[in-house]
């Protein structure tokens, strides 16, 4: 047994946890009252969990009703609202987005059903290996000495090039996942057009770049935590994506960092949360912002949410992306070198322990 300088056998504790293949919920079901040390967020444990100074900050709400008319006044209003939200917040909520509430609620319920089934029914899917298209995990990828885990379990499902392996999806939530993804693809295409217009480009420009043609759906489960002040459901981070679309239940806990303050993303029935990813900030030359966000741990309630991450098509994963040439000028020179999605995600993975964006690594 190898102990670190504090006399703590980190590797042994992590290995014991992973061998159970039951995730954080397994700890809760076992009656744990002290969380394992590798969940304790040392650098954030003394944070005030909602330090918005009493201000009720709320991310922008955008209503997509009436956007069908290209060039119409309502569409122009929506484009402007999304442009301002993407520049100033990096986050916005959507209503009247075309995804039925029944589909959203169905996936959230399916997410809960998957995670709350018996350990034996889901442990075969338990894996930290991100190369698997469908997996159940708590620790994601390589977990290095003295890294810290999130108080969250996840079901991750990869859809390269929008392709759906129906049989690979757990039956307990299969229909709900497939139906939701169909709507995500439609909404993604709508947002691709609107974001292109918000950049002053032709409506199909981002689509022609194939920056959002592969999807990765994560169905999150945040069990109640006996020591919520010592950990986070998700530590503060920005997304490595081009775009992320999130649904959440009524519990709340998601926060966005805005002008140095943490703002609650209050749940709105039927609304979807959209956020700009790091790679979108890069190709827009810092016009659209990818911002840090986090999820608080809760003492007595379980929370479910889903995140749909959008990446390039399989043929473009190794393609280098740089600032879009059409938006550059003498007064707006490129601020980043070209980088592929794979290179960027690899850099992020190597630096995830520092909890900071890797975008500065690619600045010119």
C-alpha positions in Angstrom: 0.0 0.0 0.0 1.4 3.4 -1.1 0.5 6.4 1.0 0.7 9.9 -0.1 2.4 12.7 2.0 -0.8 13.0 4.0 -0.9 9.3 4.9 -3.9 8.7 2.7 -4.1 5.8 0.2 -5.9 7.6 -2.6 -5.4 4.9 -5.2 -6.8 2.1 -2.9 -9.9 4.2 -2.1 -10.6 4.9 -5.7 -10.1 1.3 -6.7 -12.4 0.1 -4.0 -15.1 2.5 -5.2 -14.7 1.5 -8.9 -14.8 -2.2 -8.1 -18.4 -1.8 -6.8 -19.6 -0.7 -10.2 -22.5 1.0 -8.4 -21.5 4.6 -8.6 -22.3 7.4 -6.2 -25.8 6.1 -5.8 -24.3 2.9 -4.4 -22.5 4.9 -1.7 -25.8 6.6 -0.8 -27.7 3.3 -0.8 -25.0 1.8 1.6 -25.8 4.5 4.1 -22.5 6.4 3.9 -22.4 9.5 6.2 -18.9 10.6 5.3 -18.0 11.0 1.6 -14.8 9.4 0.4 -11.9 11.8 0.3 -11.5 11.7 -3.5 -14.8 13.5 -3.8 -13.8 16.4 -1.5 -13.1 19.5 -3.7 -10.2 21.0 -1.7 -9.9 24.1 -3.9 -13.6 24.9 -3.8 -14.7 23.4 -0.5 -14.5 26.8 1.2 -16.4 28.6 -1.7 -19.7 30.2 -0.7 -21.9 27.9 -2.7 -24.0 30.8 -4.1 -22.0 33.9 -3.9 -24.2 36.2 -6.1 -24.2 38.8 -3.4 -27.9 38.7 -3.0 -28.5 39.6 -6.6 -31.1 37.4 -8.4 -29.2 37.0 -11.7 -31.0 35.1 -14.3 -29.7 34.0 -17.7 -31.5 35.3 -20.8 -34.8 33.7 -21.9 -35.3 33.4 -25.6 -38.7 32.6 -27.2 -38.4 30.9 -30.6 -42.0 31.4 -31.4 -42.4 32.9 -35.0 -38.8 32.4 -36.2 -39.9 30.4 -39.3 -40.1 33.5 -41.5 -36.6 34.1 -42.8 -35.8 37.8 -42.8 -39.0 38.6 -40.8 -39.0 41.0 -37.9 -39.6 38.3 -35.3 -36.7 36.2 -36.6 -34.5 39.2 -36.5 -35.4 39.8 -32.9 -34.6 36.3 -31.9 -31.3 36.4 -33.8 -30.4 39.6 -31.9 -31.4 38.1 -28.6 -29.3 35.0 -29.1 -26.4 37.1 -30.3 -26.4 39.2 -27.2 -26.9 36.2 -24.9 -24.0 34.4 -26.6 -21.7 37.4 -26.4 -22.5 38.5 -22.8 -23.6 35.3 -21.0 -22.6 32.2 -23.1 -25.9 30.7 -21.8 -29.6 31.2 -22.5 -32.8 29.3 -22.0 -35.2 28.5 -24.8 -39.0 28.2 -24.8 -41.3 27.4 -27.8 -38.3 25.4 -29.2 -40.4 22.7 -30.9 -39.4 19.9 -28.5 -42.6 18.7 -26.7 -42.6 18.9 -22.9 -43.7 15.2 -22.9 -40.5 14.3 -24.7 -38.3 16.3 -22.3 -40.1 14.9 -19.3 -40.0 11.4 -20.7 -36.2 11.5 -21.0 -35.8 12.9 -17.5 -38.0 10.2 -16.2 -36.1 7.6 -18.2 -32.9 8.9 -16.8 -34.2 8.5 -13.3 -35.4 5.0 -14.1 -32.0 3.9 -15.4 -30.1 5.2 -12.4 -32.6 4.0 -9.8 -32.7 0.4 -11.0 -30.8 -2.2 -9.1 -27.0 -2.2 -9.3 -27.1 -5.6 -11.0 -29.2 -4.2 -13.8 -26.7 -1.5 -14.8 -23.2 -2.6 -13.5 -22.3 -4.4 -16.8 -22.3 -1.0 -18.5 -20.0 0.6 -15.8 -16.8 1.8 -17.4 -14.5 4.8 -17.3 -13.5 4.1 -20.9 -14.7 7.0 -23.1 -14.2 4.9 -26.2 -17.4 2.9 -25.4 -20.4 4.3 -27.2 -22.7 3.4 -24.3 -21.6 3.4 -20.7 -22.5 4.1 -17.1 -19.8 5.9 -15.1 -18.9 8.1 -12.2 -15.2 8.6 -13.0 -14.8 9.7 -16.6 -11.5 8.6 -18.3 -8.1 8.5 -16.7 -8.2 9.5 -13.1 -4.8 10.7 -11.9 -3.3 10.8 -8.4 -5.2 13.2 -6.1 -7.7 14.3 -8.7 -11.2 14.8 -7.4 -14.4 13.2 -8.6 -17.9 14.7 -9.0 -20.8 13.6 -6.9 -22.7 12.4 -9.9 -23.4 9.3 -11.9 -23.9 9.4 -15.7 -25.2 7.3 -18.6 -23.2 8.4 -21.7 -24.5 7.6 -25.2 -22.5 8.5 -28.3 -24.2 9.2 -31.6 -21.5 9.7 -34.2 -22.8 11.5 -37.3 -26.3 11.4 -35.8 -26.4 7.6 -36.1 -28.4 5.7 -33.5 -27.6 2.1 -32.4 -31.0 1.4 -31.1 -30.2 -2.0 -29.5 -27.2 -0.6 -27.6 -29.3 1.8 -25.6 -30.5 0.4 -22.3 -34.1 -0.8 -22.7 -35.3 1.0 -19.6 -34.9 4.4 -21.3 -34.4 3.4 -25.0 -37.5 4.9 -26.5 -37.2 8.1 -24.6 -33.5 8.6 -25.6 -34.2 8.0 -29.3 -37.3 10.3 -29.4 -35.4 13.1 -27.6 -32.4 12.8 -29.9 -34.5 13.1 -33.0 -35.8 16.5 -31.6 -32.3 17.5 -30.6 -31.0 17.1 -34.2 -33.9 19.3 -35.5 -33.3 22.0 -32.8 -29.5 21.9 -33.4 -30.1 22.6 -37.1 -32.3 25.6 -36.2 -29.7 27.0 -33.8 -27.0 26.5 -36.3 -28.8 28.8 -38.7 -29.6 31.4 -36.1 -26.0 31.4 -34.7 -24.7 31.8 -38.3 -27.0 34.8 -38.8 -26.0 36.2 -35.5 -22.4 36.2 -36.7 -23.4 38.0 -39.9 -22.9 34.8 -42.0 -25.2 32.9 -44.4 -27.7 30.8 -42.6 -26.0 27.5 -43.6 -22.4 28.5 -42.8 -21.9 26.6 -39.5 -23.8 23.6 -41.0 -21.4 23.6 -44.0 -18.4 23.5 -41.5 -19.9 20.3 -40.0 -19.0 21.5 -36.5 -22.2 20.1 -34.9 -22.8 16.8 -36.6 -22.0 14.2 -33.9 -23.9 14.1 -30.6 -23.0 12.8 -27.2 -25.9 12.5 -24.8 -25.2 12.3 -21.0 -28.0 11.4 -18.7 -27.0 12.8 -15.3 -28.1 11.6 -11.8 -27.0 13.6 -8.7 -27.9 11.6 -5.5 -28.4 13.4 -2.2 -25.0 14.1 -0.5 -24.4 13.7 3.2 -21.7 16.4 3.1 -22.8 18.8 0.3 -20.5 21.6 1.4 -17.4 19.5 0.7 -18.1 18.5 -2.9 -19.9 19.5 -6.1 -22.3 17.6 -8.4 -20.1 19.0 -11.1 -17.0 21.1 -10.4 -16.7 24.4 -12.3 -15.7 23.9 -15.9 -16.4 25.0 -19.4 -17.5 22.7 -22.2 -15.1 21.5 -24.9 -18.0 21.4 -27.4 -19.2 23.7 -30.1 -22.7 23.8 -28.5 -24.5 22.1 -25.6 -28.2 21.7 -25.0 -29.4 20.8 -21.5 -32.7 19.8 -19.9 -33.2 19.7 -16.1 -35.8 18.7 -13.6 -37.4 21.1 -11.1 -34.7 20.6 -8.3 -32.2 23.1 -9.6 -28.5 23.4 -8.7 -26.9 24.5 -12.0 -25.0 27.8 -11.7 -23.3 30.0 -14.3 -20.3 32.3 -13.6 -21.3 35.8 -14.8 -19.1 38.8 -14.2 -17.5 37.1 -11.2 -20.8 36.0 -9.6 -22.5 32.6 -9.6 -26.0 32.9 -11.1 -28.6 30.2 -10.6 -30.1 28.7 -13.7 -33.6 28.4 -12.3 -35.6 25.5 -13.8 -38.5 26.6 -16.1 -41.0 23.8 -17.1 -40.4 22.9 -20.7 -37.4 25.2 -21.2 -34.1 24.0 -22.5 -30.7 25.5 -21.5 -28.2 26.2 -24.3 -24.6 27.1 -23.8 -21.7 28.0 -26.0 -18.7 25.7 -25.9 -15.0 26.4 -26.0 -14.6 25.5 -29.7 -17.5 27.8 -30.6 -15.6 30.6 -28.8 -12.5 29.8 -30.8 -14.1 29.8 -34.2 -16.0 33.0 -33.5 -12.7 34.7 -32.4 -14.0 35.4 -28.9 -17.3 36.9 -30.1 -19.3 34.2 -28.5 -18.3 33.2 -24.9 -17.8 29.8 -23.4 -18.2 30.3 -19.6 -17.7 28.3 -16.5 -20.6 26.6 -14.8 -21.1 24.1 -12.0 -23.7 22.0 -10.2 -24.2 22.1 -6.5 -24.5 19.0 -4.4 -27.8 18.7 -2.6 -28.3 17.3 1.0 -31.7 15.6 0.6 -32.9 15.5 -3.0 -31.7 13.6 -6.1 -31.5 15.7 -9.3 -31.6 14.5 -12.9 -30.6 16.4 -16.0 -29.5 15.6 -19.6 -26.8 17.2 -21.6 -26.5 16.9 -25.4 -23.0 17.8 -26.6 -22.4 18.7 -30.2 -19.0 17.9 -31.9 -17.9 17.7 -35.5 -18.7 14.8 -37.8 -16.5 11.8 -37.8 -14.8 13.0 -41.0 -14.0 16.3 -39.3 -12.7 15.2 -35.9 -9.1 15.6 -37.0 -9.8 18.7 -39.2 -8.2 21.9 -37.8 -10.7 24.6 -37.0 -9.6 28.2 -36.6 -11.5 31.6 -36.4 -14.0 31.8 -39.3 -12.3 33.8 -42.0 -15.5 35.6 -43.0 -15.7 37.4 -39.7 -12.1 38.4 -39.6 -10.8 41.9 -40.6 -7.9 44.2 -40.0 -9.6 45.3 -36.8 -10.5 41.8 -35.9 -7.4 39.6 -36.6 -7.4 35.9 -35.7 -6.8 35.3 -32.0 -6.3 31.6 -32.1 -4.3 29.1 -34.1 -6.2 26.2 -35.8 -6.9 23.1 -33.7 -8.8 19.9 -34.2 -11.6 18.8 -31.9 -9.5 15.8 -30.9 -6.4 17.9 -30.1 -8.5 20.3 -28.0 -10.3 17.6 -26.0 -6.9 15.9 -25.4 -5.4 19.1 -24.1 -8.5 19.6 -21.8 -8.2 16.1 -20.5 -4.5 16.6 -19.7 -5.3 19.7 -17.7 -8.7 18.9 -16.2 -7.2 18.8 -12.7 -6.4 22.5 -12.9 -10.1 23.3 -13.5 -9.3 26.0 -16.0 -10.0 26.5 -19.6 -7.4 25.4 -22.1 -8.4 28.0 -24.7 -5.4 30.2 -23.7 -3.1 27.4 -24.9 -4.2 28.0 -28.5 -4.0 31.8 -28.5 -1.7 33.3 -31.1 
